[in-house]
Amino acid sequence: MSQYIKPCPKSPNCVSSIDNKNDKHYLPAIPYTSSIVEAREKIKEIIGQMPRSKLIEESENYLSFELRSRVFRFVDSLEFYFDDVNKLIQFSSRANSGYGDFGVNKRRMLELIQNFQQSR
C-alpha cells in the first residue's frame, strides 16, 4: 500500500488514512462490502460529480485524481488504494502547493466518505 499512497507532509493541507491515528492528518479508511470493481466505480462516480476533477491514473486497486480550485486553480491530488483483503479503501487528499488549505481536503474527504456510505 505505501508504494501507492504517500503519507501527508508536515503542513496542514492533507488528510490520509495511512497517517498515525493520533496525527491531525488522520481519517479512517473507508470500509466496503461490495466487489472491488463496484467500490472503485462508486469512488469514480462520486469524484466525477465534483467540479474540475480529472482521473489521472487507474489500475485494478488504485485510483488517482486531480481537482482544481475554482478561483486560483490550485491543484489537489486524491489517491485511493483498494485493499480487497481487508475490504478497506486507503486514501490521501492533499494540496500540491502552499502550506494550508483552509480545511478543504478534510471537508472533501468527509463528504466523499458520507456519500460513499450512503450509496450502499
C-alpha positions in Angstrom: 0.0 0.0 0.0 2.7 2.5 0.9 4.1 2.3 -2.7 0.7 3.8 -3.8 -0.4 6.2 -1.1 2.1 8.8 0.1 2.0 10.0 3.8 1.0 13.5 4.4 3.7 16.2 4.7 4.0 18.2 8.0 1.9 21.0 6.5 -1.8 21.2 7.4 -3.1 20.7 3.8 -3.6 17.0 3.7 -5.6 14.1 5.2 -4.8 10.4 4.9 -6.0 7.1 6.2 -2.4 5.8 6.4 -1.1 8.5 8.8 -0.7 7.8 12.5 -4.2 7.7 14.2 -3.0 10.4 16.7 -2.0 12.7 13.8 -4.1 15.7 12.8 -3.9 14.4 9.2 -5.7 11.1 10.0 -9.1 10.0 8.9 -10.1 6.3 9.0 -10.0 4.2 5.8 -13.4 3.7 4.0 -14.8 0.2 4.5 -16.7 -1.5 1.7 -18.6 -4.8 1.4 -19.1 -4.9 -2.4 -16.7 -6.1 -5.0 -13.5 -4.1 -5.6 -14.8 -3.2 -9.0 -18.1 -1.8 -7.6 -16.2 0.1 -4.9 -13.8 1.6 -7.5 -16.6 2.6 -9.8 -18.5 4.2 -6.9 -15.5 6.3 -6.0 -15.1 7.3 -9.6 -18.8 8.3 -9.8 -18.6 10.4 -6.7 -15.5 12.3 -7.7 -16.7 12.6 -11.3 -19.6 14.7 -9.9 -17.1 17.1 -8.3 -16.3 20.2 -10.4 -12.9 20.4 -12.1 -12.0 16.8 -11.3 -9.8 14.7 -13.6 -8.9 11.0 -13.4 -5.1 10.7 -13.7 -4.4 7.0 -13.2 -6.4 3.9 -12.7 -5.5 0.2 -12.1 -7.3 -2.7 -10.5 -6.6 -1.5 -7.0 -5.6 2.2 -7.4 -7.1 5.5 -8.5 -5.5 8.9 -8.7 -7.4 12.2 -9.4 -6.6 15.9 -9.6 -9.0 18.6 -8.6 -8.6 22.3 -9.3 -9.8 25.1 -7.1 -12.3 27.4 -8.8 -10.7 30.8 -8.3 -6.9 30.3 -8.1 -6.8 27.0 -10.0 -4.7 25.3 -7.3 -4.3 21.5 -7.8 -5.2 19.0 -5.2 -4.3 15.3 -5.5 -6.5 12.4 -4.4 -5.2 8.8 -4.2 -7.2 5.7 -3.4 -5.8 2.2 -2.7 -8.3 -0.6 -2.6 -7.3 -3.2 -0.1 -9.6 -6.1 -1.1 -8.3 -8.5 1.5 -9.4 -6.2 4.4 -12.2 -4.5 2.3 -10.8 -1.0 3.0 -10.2 1.9 0.8 -7.0 3.7 1.9 -6.7 7.3 0.7 -4.8 10.6 0.7 -6.1 14.0 -0.3 -3.6 16.8 -0.4 -2.9 20.3 -1.7 0.1 20.2 -4.2 1.2 23.7 -3.3 1.1 26.1 -0.4 1.1 25.4 3.3 -2.5 25.5 4.3 -5.8 24.6 2.6 -8.4 26.1 5.0 -9.6 22.5 5.7 -10.7 21.9 2.1 -9.1 18.4 1.8 -10.6 17.2 5.1 -14.1 18.5 4.2 -13.9 17.0 0.8 -12.9 13.6 2.1 -15.6 13.7 4.9 -18.2 14.5 2.2 -16.9 11.7 -0.1 -16.9 9.2 2.8 -20.5 10.1 3.7 -21.6 9.9 0.0 -19.9 6.5 -0.4 -21.5 5.1 2.8 -25.0 6.4 1.8 -24.7 4.8 -1.6 -24.7 1.2 -0.3 
